[in-house]
């Protein structure tokens, strides 16, 4: 299905280097530290494993996921009789790889008509920006794309999305500030279906996951869209700020409960020094796959999450 | 996995309580749990390590006090340490006596700068200051419009120059402010990454040209380990004067607050606790430390109640209670007052011990709406004398409120119990505090 064209090849190379560039800082600390720790250690002992634990925790992987990774690493060290600290890196890489790997293609749309992505998350994670970038991504793939602004709460959120719609040249459904977001979502789904759109991306208002009434509003949006589109074609995508710590787990739990399961994560702001390690914990503890990651402010800086490149870039 | 720091520490102390005195061994065990709890709360790895080391020294030194329960002793030490880490006193925003005073707001993308700027503007407008908000974010689409909309909401002027250079925008804004006798200028700068040298230089340049009295960094309370890098870099390059924590109304334990305070040494001055423009509070280190340790935050609750509850209404209610004339109408009024105080969950967090008590028992805001509907479906006579509500009236009320007769029965029964309970409370005096919210 994936035809290799020269254009695609160039894109792939560009993407990979961007990926690496964005993650350079992450890599510098994570791998740099491990190498340092490994270099200092003459043999594989508890000190080395403690250092690895520190590095994982400082990358926001969290205590419990870190302990599990270390536990598995220990077993591997024992069973494979690893004596060389250098080989520990290889084993660690495989360990993390096994956790974040997912076999599905995040960009796959349903084969029978309209797919709807409902994009949600807490305030300030980058929902509107990500919706704008996703629109560009799908329209580049020659998919008929529509975006709907259902953030009727935050001042000027609709205008912000409209700018993105113009930039990516996709269809745009706007709502007046203060209108019922579910009503806008319903209108958008109805018109997307009528116009034969391939994917409708709904931008929702940021909300803290602990606010019951706001979570109920989100559930209502999903329910209303399900009147127009079969439920299996509606995907809830959670935007997670890459700088978020262990609260990310709580976010996934609450949003998941509200909408009956999160289909995938979009992790933003990974071009800073944050390691975004909480996604490893999320993948490990809750099995929610990572679909896209944001590596910068440009319209093309949102990329499908590719675990191979991710771990390769981390451990190169 | 989702256990709060509070619960972890409580569990730790419980195991400690069994022992006669603090020994090297049981302290180690407790500290291990505390360390884990701190890390789960996103306190930076190294900050947590230092914290634990300090507590350990003090705890072992305190071993000789035999009369005190060892658990309580550790609680006291940890609590005091937390307070001193967070900053030993409340520190407010500095406003110069020679207007215009300038506050510059900076931070990462999505940390909540624009919202905080507007909340701050409203806070000083209420104090009688003339405030000017400055839209210094020419990059993000519609950022200017967002500030303008918020400015309109709170009735504060917004200065903007479209996509002009931010340094120029700030300079022009300041000269306009001087001419118009503005007391306070708030510069809302664009979000940026701390490693983006170009944009960090831009901030340094703004700082140099407008010389703000306050340079506040806005940090998301949910930030993880990276908080030390972000705050550290901003401080290193700009010498910030204070920190504002946003999104503290979520369930993040706010370990980032500890980390940031430790790495910058700057006081945390303000806390954003909601989406409303009035949801801005001063940072009280002792309250946050108490909250982390599960001692509740009753001071904030009382303040909130004082802010929102109508004193006259409360006095009237108290009089009625003394005479046992509490009616369903009063109950309805009470619900309205309670609703003004914000979401129930956030109130529950403030009540000492309630966090633990309410764990698992989810508060359904809808049950409150249902009770409201039931009361509104009654005639004034029924609200005044609930005893006249007979079977057929119950049927009618159920129909009118979209509930069942069973719901009505339950509500009336609870109301009766509440009335009885309130009667016993009034002996001690009930100043407006809605203690009788038991049905929820």
Interface residues (C-beta under 8 A of the other chain):
Chain A: X25 X54 X57 X58 X59 X60 X62 X63 X64 X122 X123 X124 X125 X126 X153 X154 X155 X156 X157 X159 X160 X162 X163 X164 X177 X208 X209 X210 X211 X212 X213 X241 X243 X244 X245 X246 X247 X248 X249 X250 X253 X269 X271 X272 X273 X274 X275 X277 X278 X285
Chain B: X1 X2 X36 X39 X40 X41 X42 X44 X45 X108 X109 X110 X111 X112 X140 X141 X142 X143 X145 X146 X147 X148 X149 X150 X153 X193 X194 X195 X220 X222 X223 X224 X225 X226 X227 X229 X230 X246 X247 X249 X250 X251 X252 X253 X255 X256 X275 X343 X345 X362 X363 X364 X365
